[in-house]
Amino acid sequence: MWTQHYDLHSHSTNSDGEHSVEFVAQLMKNNDVKFWSLTDHDTIAGWPSAELHAKQLGITFIPGVEITCERGIEPNAEELARHGRERASKSWHLLAYFPNLLHGSEKAKLFAQWLKPLQNNRIPRMKKMIAKLNELNMPIDFKEVAKKAGGSIGRPHLAEAMVEQGYVETKTEAFEKWIGDGLPAHVAQPKPSIDEAVKMVKLCNGVTSLAHPLYYGIPPLELGEFCREIGIDSIEAFHRSHNDEYRFELWNVCRELKLKVSCGSDFHGQTYGQSPGNMATPINQLCV
């Protein structure tokens, strides 16, 4: 049995999304999403608002977060070429879901405390990237970038500032020419190993899913075996960036290895041409 009522990957202005939590919740409702997770990068600041608005709209809210981690495996050049990708992401992202975590509980406090350094590391990293842009004759004011971030400052906020200053025409151009991984103004972000992140989520009774595997350049079977070995519960096989062939390839690997799957629009905002929901997923294999 398949469902389109889940969207387990979305962002708000608490990290690099364009819209408030309330606005994202309403879009989920408009698109007939009944089970929703807000998964801002390295922050859970949006959880109280998401829970409130989801309840008002008759949506089941599943607390989530997208944790930025070190690579688990080095990319495979042939796999990248198979999907027409020039490079792999320098970080892996772990989705963590906490359907049974109580606000104010000791485990909720423990997880929030563990996340704090990841949030705090984003500020000095952003200042270093701005310094690089200044050296490249593209001065940017850190305060202007910080104003755009509701909680967890990131590269999309910097890209927006670059567009406003006229250095690039679009945020995509900013990433492709200047601030993407390995490019002239990029600075790597200090981050935990994926194994460390998995262990912390498990300690707090959470469920894990490896986000958007297309970005990592790892053959599906090798990726699945790695996930199973370190205890990742599921793979985001049904992600908006995956074509049907790749979705089913990942799904079959997950079935073979007895892993669960997750689904997500990875919604960041309407100006990206994105829309939440509408992710057909096999309901009996979902991780939550």
Secondary structure, 3 states (H helix, E strand, C coil): CEECCEECCECCCCCCCCCCHHHHHHHHHHCCCCEECCCCECCCCCHHHHHHHHHHHCCEECCEEEEEEECCCCCCHHHHHHCCCCCCCCEEEEEEECCCCCCCCHHHHHHHHHHHHHHHHHHHHHHHHHHHHHHCCCCCCHHHHHHHCCCCCCHHHHHHHHHHCCCCCCHHHHHHHHHCCCCCCCCCCCCCCHHHHHHHHHHCCCEEEECCHHHHCCCHHHHHHHHHHHCCCEEEEEECCCCHHHHHHHHHHHHHHCCEEEEECCECCHHHCCCCCCCCEEHHHECC
